[in-house]
């Protein structure tokens, strides 16, 4: 798992996408917002008209996303913890 602030990720986005495609989950932080780069599933197994709720349930079941939804402040706490670790490293 890799965690990067957007400004760190921009110059190496291609490499991060390759890592995500290989199965590594990459988290990107932008202030209090967090997103994950994860491999996309092939479109041939997706049914037409797949709604957002079903897509989210399938992603959660795939093990590629956190098992529980993010709560308010989770991304901010993770970002602060990551910055503290990097400052101490």
C-alpha positions as CSV (number, residue, x, y, z in Angstrom):
1,X,0.0,0.0,0.0
2,X,1.3,3.4,-0.9
3,X,0.0,6.8,0.4
4,X,0.9,9.9,-1.5
5,X,-0.1,13.6,-1.3
6,X,-1.3,14.8,-4.7
7,X,1.8,17.1,-5.1
8,X,4.1,14.1,-4.6
9,X,2.0,11.8,-6.9
10,X,1.8,14.1,-9.9
11,X,5.4,13.6,-11.2
12,X,5.2,9.9,-10.8
13,X,1.6,9.2,-11.8
14,X,2.5,6.8,-14.6
15,X,4.5,4.6,-12.3
16,X,1.8,4.7,-9.7
17,X,-0.8,3.6,-12.2
18,X,1.5,0.7,-13.3
19,X,1.8,-0.3,-9.6
20,X,-2.0,-0.1,-9.2
21,X,-2.5,-2.2,-12.3
22,X,-0.2,-4.8,-10.9
23,X,-2.4,-5.1,-7.8
24,X,-0.9,-2.6,-5.3
25,X,-3.5,-0.2,-3.8
26,X,-2.3,3.4,-4.0
27,X,-4.0,6.1,-1.9
28,X,-3.9,9.7,-3.0
29,X,-4.6,12.5,-0.5
30,X,-5.9,15.9,-1.4
31,X,-6.5,17.9,1.7
32,X,-9.2,16.0,3.6
33,X,-10.2,13.9,0.5
34,X,-8.7,10.5,-0.3
35,X,-9.1,8.3,-3.3
36,X,-7.6,4.9,-4.2
37,X,-6.0,3.8,-7.4
38,X,-6.9,0.2,-7.9
39,X,-7.0,-2.1,-10.9
40,X,-10.2,-1.8,-12.9
41,X,-12.2,-4.9,-13.5
42,X,-12.7,-6.1,-17.1
43,X,-15.8,-4.6,-18.6
44,X,-16.8,-7.9,-20.2
45,X,-18.2,-9.2,-16.8
46,X,-20.1,-6.0,-16.0
47,X,-23.8,-6.1,-16.8
48,X,-25.3,-3.2,-18.8
49,X,-27.0,-0.6,-16.7
50,X,-25.0,-1.4,-13.6
51,X,-26.1,1.1,-10.9
52,X,-23.7,2.8,-8.5
53,X,-24.9,0.8,-5.4
54,X,-24.3,-2.5,-7.2
55,X,-20.9,-1.3,-8.5
56,X,-19.8,-0.2,-5.0
57,X,-21.0,-3.5,-3.5
58,X,-19.0,-5.5,-6.1
59,X,-15.9,-3.4,-5.4
60,X,-16.2,-3.9,-1.7
61,X,-16.6,-7.6,-2.2
62,X,-13.5,-7.7,-4.4
63,X,-11.2,-7.0,-1.5
64,X,-9.7,-4.0,-3.4
65,X,-11.4,-1.4,-1.2
66,X,-11.7,-0.9,2.5
67,X,-14.3,-3.3,4.0
68,X,-16.3,-0.5,5.6
69,X,-17.2,2.9,4.2
70,X,-15.0,5.9,5.1
71,X,-16.3,7.9,8.0
72,X,-16.0,11.7,8.4
73,X,-12.4,12.5,9.4
74,X,-10.8,9.1,8.4
75,X,-8.9,10.5,5.5
76,X,-7.7,13.5,7.5
77,X,-6.5,11.3,10.4
78,X,-4.7,9.0,7.9
79,X,-3.0,11.9,6.2
80,X,-1.8,13.4,9.5
81,X,-0.5,10.1,10.7
82,X,1.3,9.6,7.3
83,X,2.8,13.1,7.5
84,X,4.0,12.5,11.1
85,X,5.7,9.2,10.1
86,X,7.4,10.8,7.1
87,X,8.6,13.7,9.2
88,X,10.2,11.3,11.7
89,X,11.7,9.2,8.9
